[in-house]
Amino acid sequence: MRDQKPSKRNLETVSLFVVALLVGAVGLYTSNNGFIVAGAIFLLVGFIMAINRKR
């Protein structure tokens, strides 16, 4: 992934955060704990990707 442009890598990370927020919002709206956990997992993966991109 070193050959990608920095803007494209940033867009991938931001889109993962958007997915995490949407999945978490659906979980909160429907009171479904599975969606809340899935949103938290997406958020955690997004943070890990953001940290790896900074290096």
Residue, then its C-alpha position, 0 to 999 in steps of 0.5 A: m500500500r505504499d504506492q497509493k497517494p496519501s489522499k486516497r489512503n486518508l479517504e479510505t480511513v475516513s470512509l471506515f469511520v463513516v461506516a462505523l458511525l452509521v452501523g453504530a447509529v443503526g444499533l442505537y436506533t434499533s436497540n440492537n447490541g449486535f450492530i453496536v458491537a459491529g460499529a465499535i469493531f469498525l471504529l477500532v479497526g479505523f483507529i488502528m488503520a489511522i495509527n498505521r498510516k501515520r507511520 
